[in-house]
Amino acid sequence: MAAPDLIPLNRSEHMYWAAEGYLGPINIPFILRFDAPVELALIRQTMRELATAFPRMRGVIEPTGLSYALRLLSDEAQINILFDDAFQVVQGVDATSREALQTLHTQLINQPICMERGLPWVARFIPHPTQPALLFSINHIIGDGRSMVQMVCAIMARLSGQAMPACQIDNPTMLPAVMPQKWWQWPGNIARWWRNSRADKQAASGHQIVTLNRKQSPRYTTTGIVYHDIPCPADTMKALAKAHGTTVNTLLTALVGNTFLALAEKNPKAMAAIRISVDLRRYYPEGKAPEFGNFVHSFTVLARQQATLDAQIQSLENQVKTHLARYETRDYALPLLFYELLPLLGRTLFSYLIYRSKVKGTLPTLSCHLSNLGACEFINPKNARVRLHELWPTTLSTVFLIGAVILNGKQFLCLSHQNDEIPREAVDAFRAEFDRQILQVMSESQAA
């Protein structure tokens, strides 16, 4: 069966389209720094093949009679014209300089990508005789973080001489991942959702969420990006997690929570609210999970003052298990069904509601959004000619965003923040306290 040319937007993509411009460019910019020279002709050909292999990379927004859809342009001469605009070479920048890459990364996350005209992505190649870099950014309407990682894997494979794998075009709806399979399951799902909502509200009552915000802004301006090396090798972090009977991801979450609590140590009501993304693909019926697109939901865990790090870890582990179990039992069916109906409001009204929520300050108060890619060695293919030396992932976020990566035995944090709400000094204070927290855990482990 021929692939469709017009793809309807799912509820997340409608939200991105309605918020585009008011929140800022809703892009997912990644920085890839390689460990070996890459010929310009090869990286150019690789990115051109990416637009062929991943059809949504040839998508443009097109108005329909009542809404908007994603038009997949045919892979012909028009794509070559648009490609010359999407792929460019940056000269005069030292690709080995963290500061230089961080500056370009900040520029890229604030640079709009014109979805009406296409292409829905940009790439900036920075030549270097030993360690070149690639700044690669897509509009979030095209795909989520997992989709982005999928394309990064394809890029690295192609640079090592492997063929570019073709990507299928999926039905964009998220409903199969969240809806009960039987109609008679609805009453129980709604009842559990109601109880869960009240329990979550009760858990946060009487506490004050710690944030890095210094002031409340009625609108969004620009996003700043900060790179941070975690002062703990990956193997050491893994050993620390094992010693505390947990995973590296949970240990990192606990340390982030304790960092926020330490920043408000004089406030006995302080609590850190950490938002964590969930890939809904795992909850589709077997064999029905989509491959590429936007299929993400999120939940929030709460970190309170605890007597020990182990107590904090146990609390967070229990919360994560509880939230993930709700996806298994489809307890989010009713609110997610409501979100699926929001596009029926139309872009103008939907945009107005998003804009007013910022002006009125009614968005949920959160400490941060933590997105952990974990160990990323899998991105490098076997017998790779060129490998990733560093990877800096991020995206636009309404709250302080922490992107965590492990690569080549090192751990990195890519931090992004709203410049008009969170000054660089507040981000630096977070970095210093986070380092103090992890160094303290390392010191206690050595003394034990």
N, C-alpha and C positions, 0 to 999 in steps of 0.2 A: 504494500500500500504506500502511495506517495506521501511524503511528509507534508504536513499542513504549512501554508504560508502565513496564516494569521493565527496567532496564539493568544487566547484570552489571558488577562492578568489575574493572578490569584490575589487573595485579600492583602498579603504583605506587599505585593508589587503595586497594588492600587494605593496603599498607604504611602509607599515611597514616592509614587508619582504625585500624590496630593501634597506631600510635604516638601517635595523638591523645590529648592529656592528659598523657602521659609526657614528650614533648618540649616540649609547650606547644601552643597553638592553631596548627595548621598552615594558616595563612592567607596570602593574597597581597594585602597592602594597598598601594594606590597613592594618592598625593596628586596631584590635578589642580588647578592654579591657572590661572584664565582671565584674559584680557587685556581683558575687557569685562563689563559687568553682565549677569547672567542672572536672569530672573524665576523666582521660586520655583515657580510653577505649571508653567513649561516644564521645569525640571529634574526636578520630581516626575513629570510625565507621561513624560519621557524614560526615567527609571529604571523606571517601571511598564511601559512598552513593551518594555524590555530583558528583563523576565521573561517576556514573551509571545514575543518573537522568538528568544530563546535558551532552549530547553526545559530544559536542564540547570540553569538558574537557578531552576527550580521543582522541583529534585530534593531528596528527603529520603532518608536512609538507612533501609532497611527490612530486618528480619531475614527470611531465607528458611529453609527446612528445615534446611540445613546451613551456610549462610554469610550474606552480606549483599549487598544490591543497591541500586541507586538507583531509587527510585520517582519518576516524573515526575507531579506533581500536575496535574490539569486546570486550565486557565486560567479559573477561575470565582470565585465570591464568596469562597472560602476564601483565595485568593491575595491578594485585596484586604485581608483581615484581617491576614494575615502581612506584607503590604507595609507597613502602618502601623507595624509594629515594626521592619522592616528599614530603612526610609527615615525619617530624622529630621533636624531642623534644629538646628544648634548656634548659640546666641546668645552674645554677650559675648566673642567671640574675634576678634582682628584678623587677617583673612585675608592681609594683606600682610606679616605678621611671620613670618620664617623660624622663629624660636624657638617661636612659638605653634603653628605647623603641625607642627614637629618633635615637640613635646610630645604633641599629639593623635595623631600618627602612631605614636608609641611606645605610647600607650594602646591604639590600635586593633590593633596587631600582637599585643598580649598579651590581647586580648579574645576569649574563645571564641565560636564560631558554632555554634549548636545544630543539628547535621545531622539529628538524629532528628525534630525538629519542623518545621524549615524556617522561613524561607527560608535557603538556604545562602550568604547574603551580607548585608552591611550597607553602608549609604551614609549619610554625614553631610555635609549641605550647610552651608557657612559663608557667609552672605550678606555682601556688601560692595558699595558703590555703584560701584566701578570694577574691582576684582579679586577676585571671589568664588572660593571653593575648594570642592572636592569630595573627601572621603575615601571611597574605594571599596575594599572588601575582599571577597574571595570565599574560601570554603574551598577548599584545594588539590585536594580530591577532585573538584570541579566542572571544573577546567581548569588548564592550565599557563600559563607566562608568555606564550606566543604567543596563547593563548585570551584572556588578559586584555587584551593589546594590541588584539586583534580587537574586544573589547567597547568599549574606550576609543575606537577609531575610530568605532564605531557611535554612541556618545554624542556625540562631536564633530560628526558629520554631522547627527544629529537636532537639535542645538542650532542648526545653521545652516539648519534648515528642510527637510532631506532626510528621506525615509522611512527607517524602521528596517528594515534588511535581515534577512530570516529566516535562521536558521541550521539546518542539517540535523542530524539525530541519527545519530551514527556508531557502527559496531561498535567497542568499546573495545580490542580486542586489539592488541598490538604485534607479534605473531608474524610477520605478512607482511613487516615491515621488517627482521627479523633472521634469519629462517630461510632456509637454502639452498633454491633452487627445485627441485633434484633430489636424490633420496635418496643418490645415489652421491657427492655433494659433501661429505657429512658427514665422512668420514675426513680429508680434506684440511683442512676447517675446524677440526676438533678439533686436528689436528697443528699448524696455524699458531697457534691460540690458546695451546697449550702452549708453543711456542717464544716467542711474544710475551710471555707471562706471565713466563717465566724471564728474558727480556731486560729487561723493565721492572724486575724485582726486582734484577737485576744493576746496572742504571743507577743505582738509588738506594742500593746497598750502600756502606757506608763513609762515608755522609753523614748529617747531622743536619738534619731539617726545621725551618726557622725558623717559629715561630708567635708570635702576640701573647699566648698564654696565660701568665698569671702563676701559675696553679695548676690542678690537675686536680680537677674536681668530680664526685662520684658520681651526680649527678642534674642535671636542667635546672631553671632557675628562670624568669627573665624575659629578654626581649630588649630591648636598647637600640638606638636609631636615631640616627645622626648625619648631618647634611647637610654637604656639602663642595663648594665652588666650586673647580674646577681653574683655577689662575692662568695659563691659556693659552687664548686665543680658539680657536674651532673651526677657523677658516681657518688660523691659525698652526700648529695641531696637524696639520692636513692637509698643510701645506707641509713640516713637519718629517718627517712620514712619507714623503712623496715624496722628500725629500732623502736619506733613509736607505734608499730603495728598498723600502719596505714599505707596509702599510696602517695606518690609524689604530688599528685593533683590535690588531694585533700590536705596534705601538709602545707602546700602553697596557699590554699584557701584559708587555712587557719592562721598562717603568718600574716596574710593580708588583713584578715579580720582583727588580729591583735595589733597590727600597725595602726589601724584607724582608732581602736580603743585607746592606744597609748597616746595618740594625738589629742585625746579628750580625757586624759586620766583623772582630771579634777571633777569630772561630771559623773556622778554615781549612776545616772540614768542613761549613760551612753550605750549605744548599740550600733553595730555595723551591719548594714543591709547590702548583701552582695548578690547581684543578679548573675545567673548562670544560664547559658544557652543550651537548648536541647535539640538534637537533630531528630525531627519527626519521621525520617525515613525508616527508622528501626521499628516503628509502630504500624507500618502499613501491613496489610495481609501478605502472607508469604508469596514472593514472586511478583508483587505489585509495586514495590518501592521505586520511586522515580530516581533517576540518575543525576540530573542536572537541573538547577533552578533554585527557588527559595522555599525551603521547607523547615523553618526554624520556629520554635517557641522558646519560652524562658520561664524560670521560676526564681524565687529569691530565698536565700538562706540568711539567718540572723545570727550574728556572733555577739554574745554577751560576755561580760567580764567573768572569767573562769579562774579557778584556783591554780590550775596547771594547764600546760599545753595539751596533754593527753585528754583532759576533760573537754577542751575546746574542740579537739579533733573528733571525739566521740559524739559531741553535740551536733557538729556539722555533718558527720557521716549519717547519723540518724535522720536528719532533716533531708539530706539528699535522697536517701532510700525511700523516705515517705513521699517525696514529690515524684520520683520516678515511678513509684507504684501507682500513683494517680493517673499517669499516662497509660499504664498497662490496663487499668480498669476503666479508661475512657471518662474520667471524672471531669475533664475540661471540655466536654462535648458542648454544653450549653453556651459558655462564654465564647468559645471559638466559632460556634455556629453564628452567634451574634456578630462577630467580627467579619465573617464571610458575607454578611448582609450589608455591611457599611458601604461598600462600593456603590450600592444602589442609591445612596445619597447624591452621587455625582461628585465630580472633582471639586467644584466651587465650594459646595457646602462642607465637604470632607476637609478641604484645605482650611476653611474658616474655623472648623472645630479644632483642628490641630494647632492653628495659629493662636486661637483664644486660650487654649489650655496652657500655652507658654506665658501669655500675657497675664493670665489670672493666677498662675503658679499652682495649677491643679495637677500637674504631673506627679507621679509617685516619687517620694524622696528616697534616694538610694545613695549608698556610699560609693559604689563603683559597679561596673560590669566587668567580670573576669572571664576572659576567653583563653583557654589553655590549649594550644595545639600539641603540647607534649613533645615527645622525642620525634624529630622530623627527619631522621636519617632515611626513612622509607622513601622520601622524595627523590633521593639519588638512586638511579638505576644500578643494577649489578654491572661491574666492569665499566663504570662511568669514565668517560674521557674528561668531562668537566663536572665538578661537584659544587654544591652550594657551600660557600664559606660562611655566609651569614644570611639570615632571613628575618625581615622586620615586617610583621603583619599588623594591620590596623583597619579601622573604618570610622566613619563619622558616628558619633554617639552623643546623645543628649546628656549623658552623665560621664564621669571620669571612667575611661576605658583602659583596662590592663590586658594587653596581649602577651601571652607567655610562650616561649619557644625554647626547646633544647636542641642544640645542633653542635656537632663536633666536640662533644664533651663539655660544652658551656651552656649556661642558661641566660636568657635575655628577656627583658621586659620592654615592650613598646607601649608607651603611655601616651594617650591623647586626651585633651581637655578643651573645654570651651574657654577661649581667651578672655571673654568679657565677664566670666563668672569665677574662673579659677586662675589666678596668676601663676607665673612660673615659680615664684617663691614657694607657693603651697605645694606644688608638685615636687620641688626639691626637698621640702620638709618630709614629704611622704617617702621619698627615696632614701633619705638618711635614716629615718626611723625603721623602714623595712630592712635595710642593711643591718641596723643594730639588732633587730629581732632575730634575724637568721644567724648572725655571728654569735649571739648569745646561745642559741640552740646548739651550734657547733661546739662552742666552748664547754657547755654542760655535758655534751656527749663525750668529749675527750676526757673530761674530768671523772666521768662515771667509770 
